[in-house]
Amino acid sequence: MSKDKSLATELDTTQLDAEMVADFLRANPDFFEQYPKVLMRMNLRHQQDGSVSLVERQQRVLRDKVAALEDEITALMAHAKRNEQVFKGYSELYRKLLKCDTLDAVIGHLETTFREQFSLPELSLKFFDSPLTLPEQFTFTADTHRQLLSRRFKDERVFLGRLPKEEIKLLFHQEEHIKSVALVLLGEKGEVGMLAVGSKDPLHFDPMMDYLLITQLQDVLAVVLPKVLGAHRSEP
C-alpha cells in the first residue's frame, strides 16, 4: 500500500477537526516533502486568480512579505535621513547663534532655520519683564497672558503639544494654521522669556517626543540672549 493510501485509511479511522490538522502541520513543516502527491492535489481559492496551488500561494505570500520588508526598510532610511537633516540644521543654527551680536540677527537665524529648513511656519520670541523698550512683537500685552501660558510648564521648561486657540492667539499672528506647538522657557529658571514654534501638523509636536535638540537650543539662547540684550540696551 502506498504512503498516500495508508494516510487516507488512517484519516478515515480518526476523528479530526481543522484545528488538529493545522496543529499537526505546524508541528511537522516537512510533511509535504514526505507526501508530495498530497501537496500537488491541494488548491487554494483566490478571489482574483481562481484556484492556485499551495506552492504558488506560498510564493505569493513570500513575495508580499519581501515587498513589505522593503517598504519598511525604505521608510526607516527616509526617517533616518530626515533625522540627520534635523540634527545638521540644529547644529548649524547653534553655530550661527553663538556668533550673533544683535537681537535682529538672532531672530533672523531662528526664522530661517525653522521656516525654511524645518518647514515650521510660525515662530515667536517673547521676553518677560525686560528693562528694555522692545517692539510689541517681543512682549506680552498683559501679565495675565504670560501667566496663562506659564501654566503649561510643570517639571520641565519645555512644552510640546496642542494649545487652545485663545492661547495660540497670544503667540502667533497667523494662529488659524497652528495645530501643535513647542514652547521653550528661556533663562536658567525661565525668567528671560519664551520661544514658541508652531506647526500645521497636529502631531508634529507631541508630549512623548524627545526634545534633546530643543533643550540644547534652550541652553544656547540662555548664553546668547543676555549678550544681545545688553548690546541693545547700550544702543543710543
Rosetta silent file (secondary structure, phi, psi, omega in degrees, C-alpha in Angstrom):
SEQUENCE: MSKDKSLATELDTTQLDAEMVADFLRANPDFFEQYPKVLMRMNLRHQQDGSVSLVERQQRVLRDKVAALEDEITALMAHAKRNEQVFKGYSELYRKLLKCDTLDAVIGHLETTFREQFSLPELSLKFFDSPLTLPEQFTFTADTHRQLLSRRFKDERVFLGRLPKEEIKLLFHQEEHIKSVALVLLGEKGEVGMLAVGSKDPLHFDPMMDYLLITQLQDVLAVVLPKVLGAHRSEP
SCORE:     score description
SCORE:     0.000 S_00000001
   1 L     0.000  134.904 -178.375    0.000    0.000    0.000 S_00000001
   2 L   -71.825  164.677  178.906    1.345    3.434   -0.938 S_00000001
   3 H   -60.089  -43.117 -177.009    2.030    6.150    1.609 S_00000001
   4 H   -63.104  -42.806 -179.761   -0.868    8.277    0.319 S_00000001
   5 H   -67.593  -40.340  177.576   -3.383    5.407    0.568 S_00000001
   6 H   -60.103  -41.126  179.547   -2.087    4.460    4.017 S_00000001
   7 H   -64.568  -43.422 -179.407   -2.520    8.053    5.099 S_00000001
   8 H   -61.246  -42.403  178.881   -6.058    8.193    3.694 S_00000001
   9 H   -61.424  -42.964  179.807   -7.011    4.999    5.595 S_00000001
  10 H   -62.734  -40.611 -179.586   -5.591    6.436    8.803 S_00000001
  11 H   -67.604  -33.510  179.768   -7.531    9.695    8.328 S_00000001
  12 H   -65.858  -30.463 -174.396  -10.766    7.754    7.709 S_00000001
  13 L   -97.655    5.381 -177.789  -10.469    5.981   11.059 S_00000001
  14 L  -124.333  134.060  177.563   -9.522    9.025   13.103 S_00000001
  15 L   -81.178  112.166 -179.364  -11.779   11.867   14.175 S_00000001
  16 L  -122.221  148.142  169.514  -10.003   15.074   13.162 S_00000001
  17 L  -118.701  172.511 -174.518  -11.034   18.669   13.117 S_00000001
  18 H   -60.418  -37.978 -177.749   -9.446   21.579   11.232 S_00000001
  19 H   -67.625  -36.699  177.501   -7.539   22.829   14.257 S_00000001
  20 H   -65.075  -41.279  177.404   -5.957   19.414   14.860 S_00000001
  21 H   -63.235  -44.548  179.751   -4.827   19.273   11.226 S_00000001
  22 H   -61.378  -43.327  178.422   -3.413   22.793   11.483 S_00000001
  23 H   -61.976  -40.847  179.998   -1.556   21.907   14.704 S_00000001
  24 H   -63.637  -43.637 -178.797   -0.141   18.780   13.069 S_00000001
  25 H   -68.010  -35.674  176.963    1.114   20.697   10.010 S_00000001
  26 H   -66.058  -35.788 -179.503    2.681   23.389   12.199 S_00000001
  27 H   -78.767  -17.517 -178.177    4.472   20.695   14.188 S_00000001
  28 L  -130.794   72.850 -176.398    5.591   18.889   11.018 S_00000001
  29 L   -64.823  -15.907  179.001    6.647   21.513    8.454 S_00000001
  30 L   -94.821   12.172 -175.916    8.315   18.813    6.318 S_00000001
  31 H   -55.422  -46.031 -175.597    5.077   16.824    5.982 S_00000001
  32 H   -72.774  -16.203  172.708    4.547   17.671    2.308 S_00000001
  33 H   -71.138  -32.852  178.812    8.103   16.613    1.495 S_00000001
  34 H   -79.083  -26.650 -178.585    7.176   13.139    2.681 S_00000001
  35 L  -127.890   69.071 -175.230    3.852   13.194    0.812 S_00000001
  36 H   -62.758  -29.820 -179.799    4.463   15.221   -2.375 S_00000001
  37 H   -66.898  -33.587  176.519    1.351   13.857   -4.127 S_00000001
  38 H   -63.837  -42.773  179.711   -0.838   15.342   -1.407 S_00000001
  39 H   -61.274  -40.864 -177.206    0.831   18.710   -1.973 S_00000001
  40 H   -65.548  -27.147 -176.047    0.231   18.503   -5.730 S_00000001
  41 H   -90.313   -6.124 -177.475   -3.500   17.959   -5.220 S_00000001
  42 L   -83.736  137.247  177.453   -4.003   20.876   -2.856 S_00000001
  43 E  -134.497  147.213  176.196   -5.568   24.086   -4.166 S_00000001
  44 E  -120.198  132.984 -179.599   -6.435   27.379   -2.522 S_00000001
  45 E   -77.125  128.064  177.924   -9.212   29.572   -3.796 S_00000001
  46 E  -119.644  136.842 -173.866   -8.066   33.108   -4.665 S_00000001
  47 L   -60.104  -38.381 -176.635  -10.563   35.871   -5.423 S_00000001
  48 L   -89.401  -39.520 -168.952   -8.723   37.143   -8.492 S_00000001
  49 L  -104.776    2.330 -176.894   -6.961   34.067   -9.856 S_00000001
  50 E    73.911 -142.492 -178.635   -9.322   31.208   -9.023 S_00000001
  51 E   -80.942  131.306  175.835   -7.636   28.005   -7.839 S_00000001
  52 E  -130.414  153.324 -179.392   -3.893   28.169   -7.270 S_00000001
  53 E   -71.452  160.038  178.854   -1.525   25.545   -5.934 S_00000001
  54 H   -61.060  -39.842  179.720   -0.228   25.717   -2.379 S_00000001
  55 H   -62.348  -44.228  178.438    3.297   26.285   -3.661 S_00000001
  56 H   -62.306  -39.400  179.461    2.145   29.219   -5.790 S_00000001
  57 H   -66.544  -41.140  178.051    0.283   30.655   -2.815 S_00000001
  58 H   -62.657  -41.323  178.305    3.356   30.292   -0.604 S_00000001
  59 H   -62.185  -40.455  179.478    5.478   32.025   -3.218 S_00000001
  60 H   -65.395  -42.835  178.716    2.979   34.871   -3.392 S_00000001
  61 H   -61.487  -42.757  179.214    2.935   35.215    0.403 S_00000001
  62 H   -63.729  -41.786  177.876    6.735   35.278    0.476 S_00000001
  63 H   -61.666  -40.603  178.930    6.838   37.920   -2.258 S_00000001
  64 H   -64.424  -39.474  178.882    4.351   40.029   -0.299 S_00000001
  65 H   -65.211  -42.189  178.477    6.474   39.689    2.844 S_00000001
  66 H   -62.358  -43.682  179.406    9.614   40.697    0.963 S_00000001
  67 H   -62.507  -40.461  179.097    7.818   43.716   -0.520 S_00000001
  68 H   -64.728  -40.815  178.123    6.557   44.726    2.936 S_00000001
  69 H   -64.964  -40.355  177.994   10.070   44.446    4.377 S_00000001
  70 H   -62.400  -41.522  177.902   11.480   46.527    1.524 S_00000001
  71 H   -63.628  -40.255 -179.948    8.854   49.215    2.179 S_00000001
  72 H   -65.389  -42.493  178.873    9.688   49.174    5.886 S_00000001
  73 H   -63.822  -42.243  178.199   13.417   49.497    5.198 S_00000001
  74 H   -60.417  -43.030  179.348   12.767   52.364    2.777 S_00000001
  75 H   -64.516  -40.912  179.251   10.652   54.147    5.399 S_00000001
  76 H   -64.962  -39.983  178.851   13.329   53.645    8.062 S_00000001
  77 H   -65.739  -40.125  178.081   16.022   55.004    5.746 S_00000001
  78 H   -64.718  -39.853  178.838   13.885   58.053    4.928 S_00000001
  79 H   -65.554  -41.933  178.938   13.279   58.631    8.639 S_00000001
  80 H   -63.971  -39.991  178.422   16.993   58.317    9.390 S_00000001
  81 H   -64.457  -40.793  178.313   17.818   60.777    6.607 S_00000001
  82 H   -63.523  -42.878  178.214   15.254   63.229    7.963 S_00000001
  83 H   -61.814  -38.736  178.399   16.722   62.912   11.463 S_00000001
  84 H   -64.194  -41.622  178.972   20.180   63.579   10.061 S_00000001
  85 H   -63.910  -40.763  178.971   18.919   66.712    8.296 S_00000001
  86 H   -64.729  -44.065  179.617   17.273   67.956   11.501 S_00000001
  87 H   -61.277  -44.456  178.682   20.436   67.332   13.514 S_00000001
  88 H   -64.308  -38.881  178.963   22.554   69.191   10.969 S_00000001
  89 H   -62.209  -44.929  177.692   20.041   72.040   10.897 S_00000001
  90 H   -65.173  -43.232 -179.227   20.164   72.474   14.664 S_00000001
  91 H   -60.384  -42.811  178.006   23.958   72.202   14.751 S_00000001
  92 H   -66.147  -37.757  178.234   24.298   74.923   12.118 S_00000001
  93 H   -63.705  -43.954  178.542   21.785   77.092   13.999 S_00000001
  94 H   -57.041  -46.127 -177.428   23.772   76.783   17.253 S_00000001
  95 H   -61.144  -43.504 -178.887   26.937   77.865   15.463 S_00000001
  96 H   -68.420  -40.537 -178.745   25.246   80.903   13.901 S_00000001
  97 H   -63.197  -39.192 -178.424   23.533   81.976   17.123 S_00000001
  98 H   -66.322  -16.427  178.056   26.775   81.957   19.078 S_00000001
  99 L   -96.417   -2.057 -175.483   28.161   84.490   16.596 S_00000001
 100 L   -73.199  141.753  175.897   25.182   86.875   16.874 S_00000001
 101 L  -115.715  -10.406 -177.619   25.689   90.396   18.211 S_00000001
 102 L  -132.699  157.350  177.783   22.153   91.740   17.761 S_00000001
 103 H   -65.526  -37.401  178.283   18.624   90.634   18.548 S_00000001
 104 H   -60.448  -38.293  179.234   17.668   91.011   14.886 S_00000001
 105 H   -66.413  -40.822  177.839   20.399   88.545   13.923 S_00000001
 106 H   -60.358  -49.959  179.885   19.124   86.022   16.480 S_00000001
 107 H   -60.775  -42.048 -179.152   15.556   86.312   15.181 S_00000001
 108 H   -60.126  -45.370 -179.544   16.743   86.087   11.586 S_00000001
 109 H   -69.289  -38.196  177.367   18.640   82.837   12.118 S_00000001
 110 H   -62.538  -46.652 -178.623   15.798   81.297   14.126 S_00000001
 111 H   -65.518  -42.050 -179.796   13.235   82.141   11.447 S_00000001
 112 H   -61.794  -44.729 -177.676   15.422   80.934    8.589 S_00000001
 113 H   -66.976  -50.844 -174.218   16.106   77.596   10.252 S_00000001
 114 H   -73.526  -37.848 -177.272   12.599   76.792   11.430 S_00000001
 115 H   -81.182  -44.301 -173.676   10.677   78.136    8.450 S_00000001
 116 H   -88.890  -41.577 -177.363   12.941   77.210    5.563 S_00000001
 117 H   -87.091  -38.004 -175.604   14.777   74.103    6.783 S_00000001
 118 L  -103.504   -1.471  178.750   12.175   72.569    9.109 S_00000001
 119 L    56.094   40.285  175.893    9.008   73.841    7.328 S_00000001
 120 L  -108.599  109.625 -164.114    7.604   75.266   10.560 S_00000001
 121 L   -73.004  -26.344 -172.312    5.721   78.411    9.521 S_00000001
 122 E  -122.880  134.731  178.342    5.355   80.344   12.770 S_00000001
 123 E  -141.281  138.999 -178.360    7.932   81.438   15.323 S_00000001
 124 E  -141.081  137.736  176.977    7.584   83.870   18.203 S_00000001
 125 E  -123.900  117.844 -178.514   10.046   85.173   20.796 S_00000001
 126 E  -119.296  139.284  178.506    8.606   86.899   23.867 S_00000001
 127 E  -108.411  146.210  178.431   10.529   88.485   26.739 S_00000001
 128 L   -99.676  133.617  169.452    9.383   88.744   30.372 S_00000001
 129 L    45.908   43.355 -179.360    9.817   91.931   32.420 S_00000001
 130 L   -75.219  134.663  176.033   12.528   93.308   30.187 S_00000001
 131 L   -72.775   -8.536 -178.100   14.052   96.636   31.312 S_00000001
 132 L   -89.499  155.486  172.529   14.476   97.429   27.632 S_00000001
 133 L   -88.929  104.749 -175.750   11.988   99.093   25.364 S_00000001
 134 L  -110.123  154.129  174.815   11.289   96.337   22.869 S_00000001
 135 L   -56.585  153.242 -175.768    8.931   96.207   19.901 S_00000001
 136 H   -57.077  -30.908 -177.592    5.454   94.895   20.717 S_00000001
 137 H   -64.635  -17.851 -178.204    6.135   91.641   18.890 S_00000001
 138 H  -101.272    9.426 -177.771    8.666   90.683   21.591 S_00000001
 139 E  -134.845  158.857  170.748    6.410   91.246   24.609 S_00000001
 140 L   -86.365  141.521 -176.609    3.126   90.034   26.074 S_00000001
 141 L   -75.157  -15.583  178.696    0.452   92.705   26.130 S_00000001
 142 L  -152.913  150.015  178.161   -0.619   91.722   29.663 S_00000001
 143 H   -61.766  -30.707 -179.963    0.779   89.801   32.634 S_00000001
 144 H   -64.091  -30.995  177.665   -2.289   87.571   32.538 S_00000001
 145 H   -66.577  -44.446  177.966   -1.245   86.330   29.099 S_00000001
 146 H   -62.587  -44.268 -178.942    2.152   85.324   30.411 S_00000001
 147 H   -64.042  -37.899  179.918    0.595   83.640   33.437 S_00000001
 148 H   -61.135  -46.680 -178.721   -1.866   81.756   31.242 S_00000001
 149 H   -73.657  -30.257 -178.693    0.882   80.235   29.107 S_00000001
 150 H   -65.030  -21.020  177.980    3.172   79.603   32.085 S_00000001
 151 L   -64.828  -19.704 -177.561    0.644   77.068   33.383 S_00000001
 152 L   -72.203  -15.711 -176.932    1.718   74.769   30.562 S_00000001
 153 L  -100.155  128.135  179.312    5.084   74.167   32.206 S_00000001
 154 L  -113.168  -98.010 -178.828    5.304   71.694   35.062 S_00000001
 155 L   -84.741  -16.497 -177.396    8.539   69.878   35.832 S_00000001
 156 L  -113.108  163.099  176.431   10.193   70.842   32.554 S_00000001
 157 L   -98.522   17.528  178.698   10.961   74.148   30.856 S_00000001
 158 E  -130.984  137.375  173.558    9.643   72.774   27.559 S_00000001
 159 E  -123.685  129.717  177.073    6.054   72.152   26.470 S_00000001
 160 E  -125.872  128.753  178.561    5.216   70.114   23.367 S_00000001
 161 E   150.941 -151.027 -176.876    1.660   69.563   22.172 S_00000001
 162 L  -106.444  154.262  177.452   -1.558   71.377   21.371 S_00000001
 163 L  -130.050  152.747  171.642   -2.988   74.610   22.749 S_00000001
 164 L   -63.535  155.939 -178.383   -6.473   76.158   22.711 S_00000001
 165 H   -58.318  -34.471 -178.326   -6.981   78.831   20.070 S_00000001
 166 H   -61.937  -37.895 -179.866   -7.115   81.526   22.740 S_00000001
 167 H   -77.832  -35.560  177.871   -3.570   80.745   23.847 S_00000001
 168 H   -62.229  -36.652  179.653   -2.256   80.357   20.303 S_00000001
 169 H   -62.576  -26.858  179.798   -3.512   83.877   19.539 S_00000001
 170 L   -73.592  -13.544 -172.911   -1.246   85.237   22.280 S_00000001
 171 L  -113.641  -37.688 -169.506    1.802   83.873   20.468 S_00000001
 172 L  -123.913  150.745  178.363    1.312   83.873   16.698 S_00000001
 173 L   -77.049  -40.829 -178.743   -0.033   86.246   14.061 S_00000001
 174 L  -106.034   64.399 -171.743   -1.490   83.526   11.807 S_00000001
 175 H   -67.712  -20.854 -175.909   -2.906   81.391   14.572 S_00000001
 176 H   -66.219  -19.899 -178.591   -5.550   79.714   12.393 S_00000001
 177 H   -93.157  -10.171 -172.614   -2.891   77.483   10.788 S_00000001
 178 L   -87.059  124.258 -178.699   -1.224   76.335   14.017 S_00000001
 179 L  -114.177  -24.409  175.100   -2.167   72.830   15.205 S_00000001
 180 E  -148.720  155.632 -172.832    0.714   71.953   17.563 S_00000001
 181 E  -138.887  158.476  166.455    3.426   73.969   19.298 S_00000001
 182 E  -118.292  122.220  176.632    6.764   73.848   21.061 S_00000001
 183 E  -112.054  129.390 -175.498    7.083   76.309   23.954 S_00000001
 184 E  -128.284  116.484  174.895   10.545   76.839   25.429 S_00000001
 185 E   -74.614  140.845 -175.362   11.204   78.904   28.553 S_00000001
 186 E  -113.488  141.906 -176.126   14.420   80.904   28.316 S_00000001
 187 L   106.019  161.938 -176.695   16.865   81.609   31.108 S_00000001
 188 L   -57.320  -37.412  179.427   18.200   79.456   33.932 S_00000001
 189 L  -118.292   17.818 -179.064   14.798   79.477   35.635 S_00000001
 190 L    76.451   20.704 -174.099   12.695   80.505   32.667 S_00000001
 191 L   -86.825  -15.857 -174.439   12.806   84.136   33.756 S_00000001
 192 L   -79.057  -47.408 -177.058   14.053   85.676   30.492 S_00000001
 193 E   172.706 -157.759 -175.600   11.237   84.823   28.124 S_00000001
 194 E  -144.196  133.174  171.490    9.655   82.224   25.884 S_00000001
 195 E  -102.335  130.430  179.113   10.356   80.853   22.418 S_00000001
 196 E  -124.795  132.696  177.688    7.308   79.458   20.619 S_00000001
 197 E  -125.585  131.347 -177.499    7.349   77.445   17.380 S_00000001
 198 E  -113.653  147.195  178.919    4.149   76.436   15.593 S_00000001
 199 E  -126.673  148.110  175.083    3.372   73.611   13.175 S_00000001
 200 L   -76.546  -16.456 -178.466    0.450   72.975   10.820 S_00000001
 201 L   -90.449  120.088 -179.049    0.678   69.281   11.716 S_00000001
 202 L   -64.916  -16.599 -178.635   -1.259   68.413   14.914 S_00000001
 203 L  -104.730    0.038 -175.820    1.147   65.517   15.541 S_00000001
 204 L   -64.188  -49.512  176.548    4.423   67.317   14.828 S_00000001
 205 L  -103.667  114.183 -175.266    4.976   68.411   18.422 S_00000001
 206 L  -125.610  141.151 -178.556    3.938   65.633   20.777 S_00000001
 207 L   -57.944  -23.680 -176.568    4.446   65.394   24.570 S_00000001
 208 L   -89.049   -6.876 -176.248    6.087   61.975   24.159 S_00000001
 209 L   -76.491  156.498  177.904    8.744   63.057   21.659 S_00000001
 210 L   -75.407  129.650  179.528   12.394   63.518   22.580 S_00000001
 211 L  -117.334   37.356  177.366   13.285   67.182   22.998 S_00000001
 212 H   -58.808  -48.855 -177.456   17.049   66.902   23.403 S_00000001
 213 H   -64.562  -35.200  179.022   17.755   69.220   20.463 S_00000001
 214 H   -68.026  -40.657  178.690   15.239   71.767   21.727 S_00000001
 215 H   -68.296  -30.958  174.494   16.805   71.836   25.191 S_00000001
 216 H   -66.116  -41.156  174.999   20.212   72.310   23.578 S_00000001
 217 H   -61.400  -39.852  177.140   18.787   75.297   21.687 S_00000001
 218 H   -57.032  -44.582  179.841   17.407   76.493   25.006 S_00000001
 219 H   -66.252  -40.403  179.406   20.912   76.389   26.517 S_00000001
 220 H   -64.147  -44.642  179.892   22.442   78.242   23.566 S_00000001
 221 H   -65.771  -30.323  177.336   19.830   81.003   23.753 S_00000001
 222 H   -64.260  -26.346  177.317   20.429   81.317   27.501 S_00000001
 223 H   -86.443  -41.796 -171.855   24.000   82.316   26.628 S_00000001
 224 H   -77.243  -43.769 -172.200   23.277   84.437   23.561 S_00000001
 225 H   -62.014  -44.871  176.917   20.221   86.474   24.593 S_00000001
 226 H   -57.419  -35.664 -179.997   21.721   88.263   27.632 S_00000001
 227 H   -66.704  -48.213 -176.815   24.620   89.326   25.419 S_00000001
 228 H   -73.288  -31.184  176.519   22.491   90.732   22.608 S_00000001
 229 H   -68.697  -35.156  175.430   20.021   92.345   25.019 S_00000001
 230 H   -64.289  -40.016  177.503   22.942   94.049   26.725 S_00000001
 231 H   -66.659  -37.181  178.728   24.094   95.364   23.370 S_00000001
 232 H   -64.695  -37.792 -179.469   20.548   96.514   22.631 S_00000001
 233 H   -65.967  -35.186 -176.182   20.458   98.399   25.948 S_00000001
 234 H   -80.916   -7.319  179.507   23.683  100.258   25.175 S_00000001
 235 L   -68.901  141.965 -179.792   22.415  101.483   21.812 S_00000001
 236 L   -67.076    0.000    0.000   21.709  105.259   21.729 S_00000001
